[in-house]
Amino acid sequence: MKNDGTEEILQESDMAGWQRRVVLEKNEITGKMDKLKKFMGLPSDAHARMDPDGRDRLRRQYYIMSLYQMVLTERIKNFQA
């Protein structure tokens, strides 16, 4: 997990099933965001062939994913609350 304050909230054995699923979802979205960011940042044939609207959609997708990741992070930080 990234160092965003969520990595040591609870021991996994102390988490309820739904809490583990939230952490898993955050980890998955983070992995997808990392791959998308790498794709957008590296020169590649596929990215170069995209029209400007397609590149804009990728940027918007990344932004929306980051909002979702922030919400999941807030939820995880509040597991102990």
C-alpha positions, 0 to 999 in steps of 0.5 A: 500500500502507498504511504498515505496513512492507511498502511498500518490502520489495523492488523488484517486479522482485526479487520472485518470482511468488508474492511478487507474488501475496501483495502483490496479495492483501494490496492487494485485501483492504485495498481490500475492508476499506476499502469494508466499513469505509466501509459500516459507518461511514456511515449508509445505508438498506441498513445501517439495514435490516439486522437486528442479526445482519446487522450483527454478521456484517459486524463479524465479517467485517471482524475475520476479514479483518483477521486475514488481512491481518495474516498477509499483512503478516507474510509480506511483511515476511519476504520478505527474511528 
